[in-house]
Amino acid sequence: MADRELIAAILTAGMLPTMEIPQSRAQGKGRLLTKAEADAIQRAVDHAFGLYRLVLNGLEVDPLAGLPEQINTDTSGDGGG
């Protein structure tokens, strides 16, 4: 299973476009990203994650297989009891 996940990661990396360093970062340290730069980075991350999931699905790999199940899946916020 780990071999298929590695193959998926390699295939996905080959499909990703390159991104330029945001101008706010290139101009100096400690500057915040602009909203447009942050949105572009978020879209790139979402795209990469989506591609990785598609490749995993194509290889019939479940990345969550073998992980322990969550004991309490109640998300109502009432503390569960």
Buried (B, 14 or more C-beta within 10 A) or exposed (E): EEEBBEBBEEBBEEEEEEEEEBEBBEEEEEEEBEEEBEEBEEEBEEBBEEBBBBBBEEBEBEEEEEEEEEEEEEEEEEEEE
